[in-house]
Structure formats: structure tokens, C-alpha cells
């Protein structure tokens, strides 16, 4: 652990150095973010997961800079360039770009124009010209360097070669590059135009056929959209700056007057800028803007994923799950309270009268025979029609009928995970099982699917995949450990996200459970081969055994703290179960009595909260929801209608809402609230139930414009003829408008 890094991170994140140091040490020892956040509060000063993750990531960046610093120093020394001054500069550099600027003049490179000129012996001439002495006649001086054997035919050739050297010197000057970088980042513009002949093919990028805006202000979705248009050869995307201002910056560094030599330097500056510096800065700015856009897009994706994973579970209920379909029928499965497949069949409620009657009888019998407590219906093709059919069956009132988002269910059903779990069943059965389990416990089922397939992100295939995977993995790990995992029912996929485990240990746990029966205690984990003390320490607190012999094994109290609870129960004159069930006994406990040098009030307070509600699920209870019965298709929508809906995706420019017509509608950022909205995520979350009003329906392009405003301007309802697709929601401010036409539905381009 580098002490200097601790100081840097402490300063940048405004976190006490002691907490940063303690966190860094724990991370170095192999502790996970959830474990540190939950069980090492005394060491870190109760830092949360976001702060710990920020410390981890920034320390990683600083370590990467140090690694690059060492590589550069070795290269400089190997090639005989290292001096005390240069070493000081390298050691003082605080960023990767600063390091690279210092190293650039000495970096081994391919043969350049300047290299060739130096080989011709023109460097002395270049250095003299660079001094810009007013008495110098460049051509007269250059005559001394004419050498046809080296390819210098005349004085003009010599001066041209000297300019090539000067151009490279200037373009590799660290201070010039720093100033130029600052100028480009502040003033550069993105300009996009349509490639000739691609207007029809690239219609989805129509908003960028003629578009220009400052790169520093462009939101992530616009940058990613333009870059995708460029990659698909629909758009020409160029970076534009004021070249005259850029040249003036360089003049201030290198131009000393108006002598003949200065004129040659001026020509070299212009050449160096256009041929070398501009290209270098363009590459840097494009990469930096892409990285920033990636970070914003990944954050949106991660936030959406968190809310989706933490969606309300139905819990352990007997479920009849239906994967709807027309021609191929509806696949029906019955699951017990643990999600085990008990029965499967197919019904055809949307076919002939005879088949409809058979479907009614089959479903009623299954509900009665298996004492079904809830019916889960996928929301894909025929979902609304199947839901209406089931509701007409007059099932017992206690049987809940619920629509379930089936995004990704088909991905799971065709996966190796599903084939391994259900080797004797086809994809249709697996898909129906996934729908039912997703209702029972969204988190436990969704961890089996690649998060990118769930459909709650923007441009997930365009952003840096390593960054995306890291962020999404962090979210899944955070959610799984926040909720906790039932050790006796969890799948290997769910267990693999538990702190300290991973795929191999997760599979070993399941294998051990299969061979030896359900776990009766957390301590039994120690019998599993290769699950060592460190893994046990990291994982045990997040694993639950609801009916364990020791009631603490069903709670979030870590085994390392059991002795404290035992001491509390002894002091209260009762057994641990009584301490957990009797609030009056807990109120008698003076936590200060149990404080030690390693165990402080933060952890003791958590323990008391856990004793009150052991193993509590932090997710909200499931609330019944149903779409409007009168609206099942887009053609049923009319401007002005008020409808219930569920938020399916939140983007930087608004939110997409499912109103039950198989096509999500867009609530543009300007329509999310009566007041100004800077960030849609401040107003809505994925899976949130909302009331929306229809503004416009564009049937040909399958676009629906919605509003969540309480006060709707009548003009919003008259922006275009029904199905015609004219107009868009009004802008809040130009810089906040995501693009010319929000109905382009950029969020869907990423799917």
C-alpha cells in the first residue's frame, strides 16, 4: 500500500486518510466491498459501499499509473535518456496523460519525417532556426547542409527537413500539449453529417444528419449515438476547433518575432499542428469523451439494474406460471414454494372453442389440485390476452394473477445453466419456469442471466465492455449480499455472487448440500473442501439458514459476533431465542458494556437491529398491479388517456413505461414532472408503478409519447394527428434536450 496514494484518495474523495488506509488494507487482504461495508464499520468509520468502491477503483488507477511510471523509467534508462531532471519529472507526474507527454520525445517510434531529416544531418540547422536570430538567412545557412548523397538536393530541401524536425519538437513539447489539451477539451465541437446516399438506410440517426454541439456539454447518449452512426457508415463525425486560436497558443510558446527564421518556425508550427498535434488531440478528446459517455451510460445501466434486481418478491408461494403464445399455445408449469418444477403442460386459450374450453378446465384443475396461490403470466406476445383469459376463470379470490416481465427469460431458457438444471425439458418449459421463479424472487432468477440481456441499459454493446462488466458485477454482488441468500435453496449462480465465494465454491456448496442434505448450521460450511477460513469469514454473514438449530444462523449476525449475543442473553437472564423475540429484554441491553477495541457501537447497533428482525428482506412487499383492461394494443390508445404503467427503463433523456400494449412509451424528461428535472433517475426508477397520460400515438413508427405531468398543456395533446407522428415534447432548455426527436428511442438502439 502506497502512503502517497492514501493521501491522494483521501483528498479527492474527502474521506479521512485513516479510513482510506484501513479500507485499502482490508482490500489487500482479500476482503470484499459488501463484507467491509457490513462487518468492518469500526475500521473504516462506517463507510458505505459506494465510498469503498470509489476507494478501490481510484487506488487501482493510481497503481496503474505507478506501473506505467516504472515501465517508462526502465525504457528511458535502457535507451540512455534518463537524467536526474527527467526522472524528477516522471516521478512528479500525477496523471497518465502527463506521464505520456514527458515520455513522448524519448519514446521509440517508427521513422517519421523528423527522423528522416535527422538522418540527413539537419537537426543542427533546425536548432539554429528555432532560436530565430534576426540576422539569420535560412536559405544561406541551409546551403551548408546540402548533401545530395543524403537526399538533400538544395537549400530548400534542407530548410524543409529542418521544419519537419521543429514541427515534431513542438508537437512533443509537454507544456504545449498540456495547453492544447485544455483548449481542445474546453472548446472542441462534434459535427455530424449524413453520408451521401445513406439517408434512408440510416433513418434512425436522422436527428444527427446535421448536428453540432460542444463536446464538453454533449450527454452520453448523444455521443454514443453519433459514434454508432459513424461505425455503421451512416454518419460522418468530425471534431472541430478554432484553428487560429489553437495556433495562437503555440505561437506564444515558440514564436519570437517576425524574422525570416521566425517565418520558417511559423510554417513548422502550422505543419506540426495540422499533421501531428491536431490528430493527437482529436484522438485524446474522442477517447476521453467516449470514456465519459461510457461512464455515464454504465452508471445509468447499473442504477436501473439495481432497482430491477431489488424488485419486490412474491416470496415462497405455490405458483402456476404461463409463458403465453398464440399458434404454439401457452406453456404452463406448476412450481412448489421452493420453485421446484412439479408439472408442465400446454394449453391453447386463443384457438378453437373446443381448445379454449379444454384450457379453462386444465388451468382450473391445476389450481385446485396444487393449491396454487399465484398465477404468473409472461408479458410478451399474447400476454395481455392470456391474462384476461385467466381472470375470466373466476379462480378463488385469494389466488393472485400477476403479469411478469419476461425480458431475458428466453436467454436463460437456451443457456447452459438452464440445460444443466432441466436437461429433459425443452426451452419452452424452462422459459415458463423462469417466469414463475422471477415472480417468486426476481433477484434469485435474474442472476442466472447476463445483465446485458435484461434490457435496462443504453448502448450496452457500444460502451467499454470491461467497465460495463465490472460495474454490473458490483451491482449484482451488492444486491445479493444486501438481501442475503438462503443456503439451502440457492442456486449455484446466486451463491457465486456471495462475498468470498465465486463459481467453484458455490458449486461445491450445492454438491455438498445434495450429498449430505440441508445445512443445519453455518459452521457446517467449514466441512466443504477448499472452503477455507478466509472464504468462510467473508461469506458466512450473508448466508441464511431459516430453520437452523442456532437461530443466529438465520440472521445477518456474523458468526464472529455470536459470543457477544450469547453474553447479552446471559446478562439478560434468558436464552437467545427469547432475546430475539422479546423487545423488553433487548431494551435492557446497554451496548456500551460490550464495546471492545475491535467491536464498536456501529456493529453492535446492527446486531440489535438484526435480533429484532432476523434475516429480514430489505425489499418492499409485492403490491398487486394490473394494466387498464380496456387497453391491450396500441390502436386502443387515444391522446388524453390516463393509464397505469410500469417503468421499464430509465435513460438520460426520459423513461420508458409499459402500459400493457407490447410497446413501451416514452416519458420525455420534459414530461416527467411539472417542475424542472435534471436527472430522470431522481424522479423514476425501474419497476416503479406510475400513472401516465397519453400525449401522442404514432402507429406507423410504433412510438408512444406519454406524460407524468399533473398539468398538461392542451397543445401537448394536439402536436400531430393521431398516428401521424408530428412534433415532440417541448424542450426544457436547449442544453438539456437529449436530441431533436426523443421518439427516436435511442435507449432501444442499445438492445
N, C-alpha and C positions, 0 to 999 in steps of 0.2 A: 504494500500500500504506500503510495507516494504522498507524503505530507503536503506537498505543494498542491496536489490535486484536491486534497481535502479542503484547503483554503479557497481554491478557485470555486469549487462546487458550493461550499458554504456561502460564499459571497454572491454567486449568481442566483442561487435558489433561496437565499435569505433563510437558511436553516443553520442552527448552531453547529459549529465545527465539531463539537463533541458528538453530536447526534450523527453527523455525516461519517465521522471516523468509526463510530460503533456500527453503523449500518454497513459500511464498506468491509469491516472485519467479519461481520456475520455473513455477508455475501461471499467473501473469500472462503469462508469455512463451509460453504455449500448450502446455507440457509436460503429458503425461497422467500419471495416477496410476501405471500399470504402468511407464512409462518412468522416472519419478522414482525409484520403488522399486528398480528393477533397475539402472539405469545412472547414478544420481546419488547414490550412497550417501555419498560423501565430503562432499557439500554438506549433506545432511540428517542426517548422523550415523547412517546406516543405518536410517532409519525404514521401517516396513513399510507395506503398502497400507492397512491399517485405520487407522493413525495419520495417514497422508497424506490419506485420505478424510475423516477427522474434522476435520482442519485445514481442508480445502477447504470442507466443509459449514458449519463454525462461522464461518469468515470470510465466507461468503455470508450467513449470518444476521445478522452484525454489520453488513455492508454494507447489508442491507435495513433495519435499524433506523436507520442513518445517513440513508438515503434518506427514510424516513418523518420523521425529525427535521427535515430540511431543508424538507420539504413543510409540516410544522406551523409552523415558524418563518415561512415565507412567508405562510401563512394568517393567523397572528397579526399580522404586520406589515401586511398588506393591510387587515385589519379594525380596525386601530388598537388592538389589545390588548397588543402587545409592550412589555414593560418590561424593565429590566435584571434584576430579580429573576426574572421569568418566563423570560427567556432562560437564565439560570443553571440554573434547574430543568430546562428542556428539555435543555440540554446535559449535565446530570449524570445524566439518566435512563439506566438500563442495560438496560431491557427494553422490549418493545413495549407491554406492559400498563401499565407505569409512564408511558410517553410518552402513551398514550391517556387515562390518568386525569388527567394535568396539562392536557391539551388539552380534555377534555370540557366544562368550563364555558364555554369560548370557541368551541366548535365550532358552526358554522352548523347549525341544526336546524329541523325543522318546528315549527309552532306547537303548543306544549304548554299544559297548564293553567297552568303558571307564566308562560309567555309572555303568555297572555291576561290573567292577573292583573296583570302588569307594564303591559300596555297600558291597564289600567284605573287605573293610578297607585297600586297597592297595595304596591309594593316598599318605600317608606319605613315603612309600617306593619309589614311583615314583619321589617325590620331591627330595629325597636324591640322587637317581641315576642321576637325572637331573643336580645336582651340579658337578658330575663327579670327585669326590675326588679320587686321585690316590691310596689312602690307602684302599679304599672300595673293599670288595669281595662281589659282588652282590648276589651270592647264599648263602653265610654265613649270610648276612644281611637279605635276604628274608626268611631264616629259622624262624625268629622271627614272620613272618606273616602267617605261615602255620596254617590253621584252617579248618579242614575237614567239620565242620558243616556249614561253609560259602562257601564250594566248593573249598577251596584252599588245595589241597591234598598234595602238596610238594612245595619245594622251586622253582622248575622250573615253576609251575603254578603261583606262586606269582610274579616272575620276568616277566612272560608273561603278566600278568594283569597290572603290572606297566608300561610295554611298551605300552599297549593299551592306558593308561592314557596319557603318554608322547606323543604318536602319535597324540592324539586329541588336546592336548595343543599346539603342534607345528602347526597343521593344522588350528587352530583357531587364531593363532598369527596374529594380524593386519598387522604388518610390513612384516612378511614372505609372507602373502597373497598379499600384495601390490607389493613386489618384484617379486613374482611368476607370478602375473597377467601381469606385464610389460614384463617379459621374454616370457610368452606364446603369448601375443599379437604381439610381435616382431618376434618370430621365429617359431611359430606353422605352420604346413603344413596340408592341406587337402589331403587325399589319397583315391581315389575311385577305386573300382574294381567291376566287374560284378558278380552277384550272379550266382552260378553254375546252368546251365540249363535255364537261362533267356536271353541268347544271342539273340535269335530270337524274343522273346516277347518284349524285351526292345531295339529293334534296334534303336529307335530314340535317345537313350542315348549312342550310340556306341562310341562316342568321349570320354566318361568317363569310358569305360570298364577298362582302365588302365591309370589313370591320377593322377598327383600330382603337387601341387603348393603351394606357401606361402599364407596363409590366408590373410595376410596384403595386398597382391597385387592382390588377385583374384577379378575380376569385378563382379558386382551384378548378371548378367545373368548366369555366370558360377556357382556361389554359389547356386542360386535358382534352376538351372537345376540339380545339384548334389543332392540337398535336395529333389527335386521332385522324382528323380530316387530312392533315399533311401526310400521315403514314399511309392513308388509303388513297393517296394521289388525287384527292378531290380539291384540296386547298394548297395554295402557295402561302407559306408562312415565313415572313421575314422580320428581322429586328431592325428598327430604325432609330437613329440618334441624330442630333445636330452635329455633323462632321466638323463644321467650322469651330464650334465650341470645344470639341474634342481636341482638334489640332492646337487650339489656343492653350490648352492645358499643357501640352507637350512643349510648345514654344517657350512657356515660362520656365521650363526646366533646362532647355538646351539652346535656344536661340539667343545669341549675344549681340546681334546688331544686324546691319544690312550690307555687310561687306560681300565681295564675291564668294568668299569661303562660306559665309553665313547662308548665301543663296543655295549653295550645294547642300549644306546641312538641312535647310528648309525642304529641299527636294527629298532628301533622305528621310526626314520626318514624315512627309506626306506618304512616301512609299512604305515606310515601316508601319505607319498607322493602317493604311488600306490593306496591305498584304499580310501583315503579321498581327498587330495589336487588335485591330477590329475583329479579326477572326477569333483570336484568343478570348477577347472579352465577350463576343457573341456566344461562344461555346460555354463560357463560365456562367453567363447570365441565363442562358437557356437551361443549363443543368440546374442552376440554383432555383430558378422559377419552377422547374419541374419537381425538384425536391420539395419545395414549399407546397406546391399543389398536391404532391403525393401525401405529405404530412397532413394537410387539411382533409383530403379525401379519406385517408386511412382513419383519421380521428372520427369523421362522420360515420364511417362504416363501423368502427369499434363501439361508438356510443349506441348506434342502432342495434348492434349485435347484443350488447349488454342488456338492453331493455327486452329484446326478444327472448334471450336465454332466461331472464328472470320473470318471464310472463307467469301469470297465476296458474298453478297446477290444480287439477281436479282432485288429485290425491288417489289413494287406494280405493278404487271402485270397480265393480264388475261392469265392463264396457262392451257394447256391441259397436263395432267400427265398420264404416261403409266407405269404400272407395268408389265414387259414382261413375257411371258411364251410360251411354245410350245403346249403341249397337251391341257392344260386348257385355252389357249388363253391369250390375253393381256387385263388386266383390265384398262379401260380408264375413267378418271374423268375430269370434267371441273371445274376450280376454278376461282372465280372473283378476283378482285385486293385486296380484304381483306382476301383471302384464303377460302372463303365460298364455300361449295360444291353446284354446280348448276345442275350437270348432271353426270350420270355414265352409262357405258355400257361395253360390252366386244367385242373384235374383234379377228379374227383368221388369221393373216397375214402369218402364217407359215404352213398352212394346204392346202386344195384343192384349185384349181384355182378359183372356184366359191367363196370360202370364202376370198381369197386374194382380189378379185375384190370388195367384199362387205366391206372389211376392208378399202380399199382405199376410197370408196365412203363415208363411215361413218366418217372417220377422216377428209376428205376434208370438208364435211358438217359442222362438229363441229367447225372446224377452222373458216369457213366463218360465220356461224350463231352466234358464240360467240365472234367474232373479236379477236381471240387468238393472243397473242403477243409472246408467247414462248411455246415450247414443251419440257417437262421434261421426260426423259426416264431412268428408273432404270438400273443400270449397272450389275444386276445379270444375271441369266440364260436367254438366248435369248436376252440380252440387245444389243449387237453389231448388231445382225441380225435385231432387231426391229428398231434400229437407222438407219441402211442402208435402210430399207423399208420406213421409214418416209422421209428420204432425197430424195428418188426417187419419192415422190408425187408431186414434183415441187410446194411446198407451196410458198406463197408470200415471196419475199426476206427479208422483214422486220421481218418475223417470225423466231426467233432463235430456233434451235434444239440443245438441250444440254443433255449430259449424266450426271446422278446424282448418287452419291454414296449412295446406299440404305442400308448400314450397320445399323442394328438396326431397320429398318422400320418394320420388322416382329415382333420384340419385342413390338414396340409401338402398332401395329395393334391388338395384342392379349391382350393388357393391360387394366386395369380398366379405365384408363384415356380415351383410345380410345372408349371403350364400352359406357362410360358415354357421350362422345361427339357425337358418332354415334350409338345410341342404335338400330337403324333399319337397319344397314348395316353390312355386314359380313367383315371378316378380309381382304379380297382381295380389297374391296373398300377403307377401312381405310388405307391399305398399299399404294395404289396409291395416296391417298390424302396426305399422309406423304411425298412421293417422290416429289410431286408438291410443297408443302409448304417448303420443305427443300431447293428447288431451290430459292424460293422467299426470305426466311430468314432462313438460316441454324441454327442460334442461337435460334430463337423462337421455332423451331421444335425440335431441339436436346435436349433442356432442359426437354422434356417430357420422355426422355429415360434415364435409369440408365447408367451413363457414362461408367461403366464396360462393357456394351453390345455393345459399339460403335466400339471396336476393334482397339484401337490405343495404347495399353499398352503391357507390358511384364509381364507375370506371375501374372496377376491381382488377380487370385484366390489363389495364394500362399503367397502373402505379407500380412502384418498386415492389416486387414480389417478396423479397426478403423482409422489407419493412412491414408489409401487409401481414405476412405470416406471423412475425414477431408480435405485432400489436394484437392480432386476433387471438393468438395463443394466450397472451397475457389476459385478455378479457375472459376467455373460457376458463382458464385456471382460476382467475379471481372469482368468477361466478360459482364454479363448482365448490371451491373451498369456502365461500361465503355461505352457501346453502348447507354444505355438509353432505356426506354420502353414506347411504345405508350399506354397511359392509356385507350384509347377507343377500342383497338383491341387486347390487350394482353390476353393470356390465363391465367388461374389461376396458372398453372405451372410456366410460365415465371414471373408473378407478385410475386410469392412466393420467388424468389431469389432477389428481390429488397431490398435494405438496409432498415432494420427496419420492414419489413412486416412478411413474413412467410406464411405457407399454409392457416391458418384460416383467417387472414386478407385479403389475396389475394382472397379467395373465397367470402368474404363479399363485396369486391370491385366489383367483377364480378356480384354478386347478385344485388347490388345497381345499377349498370350500366344497368342491364337487366330490372329492375323495373322502373327506372327513366330516361332512355335514356342516350345518350353520355354525358360525363363530359364536361362542358363548362369552368371550371376553376379548378385549383389545390385546391383552398380554399374549393371546394365542398367536398373534401375528409374528411373534419372535421365533416361532417354530418353522416359519416358512424359509426354505433355503434361499440364501443370498439376500434376505431382507435384514440388513444389519442395523446396529444401534442408531446410526445417523438417519437412515430412512424411517425407522420407527419413530424417532423423535419428531421428524418433520411431518409425518403423516397421521400419527395416532389421534391428534386432537380433532382432525377433520373427518374421521371415520366414526360412524354411529352404529351401535347395536341396540335397537329399541327395547328388546326384551332380555337384555344381558343380566347375568347374575349380579353384577355390580351396577347399580343404576347410573353411576357416573359414566359408564361406558356408552350410555345413550345420549350423553350431553357433549357440549363443546369444552368442558373442563379437561385440560390436558393431564394425562397420567402423572406427569411430573409434579402436579399440584394436588394429587389425591390426598397426600398426607396432611395438607392444610385443611381440606374439607373434613377429614377424619378428626383432626384436632378441634375444629369448630363444633362438630357433632358431639364429641366427648365433653367439651366445655359446656355445651347446652344441655347435657344430660340426656341425649337421645341418639337414635340411630340415624344414619344418613338419609334413608327414605323419608323419615319424619321431618328432618331438617328441610328437605326439598319440598315437602307438601304443606308444611305449616309456616305461614308467613310470620306468625307471632314469635316462633323460635328464631327465625332469621333476623328479626328486628332486634333481638337481644345481642347479636354479634357485634363486637367492637373490632372493626377491621384493623385498626392501628395495632392491635395486640399481635397480629400475625405478620406485620411488616418485617422483612429481613433485608440484608444488603442486596439480595437478588430478586426478591419478591416485594413489589411495592403496591401502593393503593390502586393504580390503574388496573393491574391484573386481578387484584382482589375484588375490585368493583365488578369486573367482568364475570368473575366466578360467582358472585352473589346473584347477578342478573341471570346467569345460566341456571343456577339452582332453582330460581323462581319459575323459569320456563325452559326446562331441559330439552335440548335438541330442537328448539323452536325453528320453524321455517320462516326466514325473513321475507319471503314473497307474499304478496297480497292474496287474499282469498279470491277464488274464482267467482265472478259475477256472471249470471246468465245474460246472453246478448242475442238479439235477433235483428236481421235486416227488415226493412219495410216489406210487408207481404205483397204489396201491390206493385213492387218494382223488382223485376228479375232480369231484364235485358236493357241495353242502352236505349232502345226505342221507347221504353216506358218512361224515360226521364224527360222532364219539362223544366225550363228555366223557372226559378222561384220555388221549386220543391224543397222542403226541408226533410232531411233524411238522417238516420243514424248511420255511422260508419266506423271503421277501424283503421287507424293509421298503419300503413304497411311499410313506409319508407320515409325517412326524413333526409332532405338534402339541403344544400346551402341556399337554394332558391325557393324552397317551399316544402310541402309534404304531400305524399301520395296517400289517398284514402280509398279503401274498398267500401263501396256502398251496395255490394251484392249483385253487380251486373257483369261480372267477369272481366271488367276493365277498370283499373284504378283511375280515379280522378285526381287532378292536381289542385291543391290549395296553394296558390302562389303566395310568396312571402308577404305581398301587399294585402292579401286577403285573410291572413291568419288571425288578425286582431284589429280592433278599432283603433288601437294605438300603433306607434311605430315599432317594428320588430327588426332587431339587428341580426339575431340568430334564430332560425326556426326551432332549433333544439331547446330554446328557452321556453317555447310555448307548447310544443307537442313532442310526444315520444312514440316510438314504435309500439304497437299493440294498444295504444290509448284509444278509448271509445270516445267518439266525438259526434257532435251534431253539425251537419254541413248543409249549405244551401246551394242548389244548382244554379250556376250563372249561365253556362253555355254548353251545348252538346253538339259535337262535330262528328256525325255518324260516319262520313266517308273516311276520315282520318282516325277514327276511334279515339277521340280526345274529349275529355270531360273537364270543364272548369268549375271549381267549387269555391265556396267561401265559408269562413267561420266567423265572419263579422256579425255582430248583433244588429248593426245598422247598415243596410245595403242600399246604395245609391241606385235608383231605378235605371240610370244609364248603364249600370253594370249588367242589367238583365236584357239590354237591347243593343248589345255591341255587335250583333250579327244575326242573321236569320237562322232559324232552327236547322242544325245540321250543316250550316254553311261555312262555319269556321272563321268568321271575321273577327278581328280585334283581339284584345288580351287584357288582363287586369291592369289597372293603372300602376305606373311606377311610383315607388316611394320617393327615391332620389335617383339620379342617373347612375351614381357610382354603386348603388345597391341593387340595381336591376340586373338580374342574372344574365339575360340575353334578350335579344329583340323579341323572341317568341317563346314564352315559357312553355307553350304546349308542345314544343319540340321534344319534351320529356327526356331530357338528357340523362336523367337517372336510369332510364331504361336502356340507354345505349350500352351501359356497363354490364348488362345482364346477358 
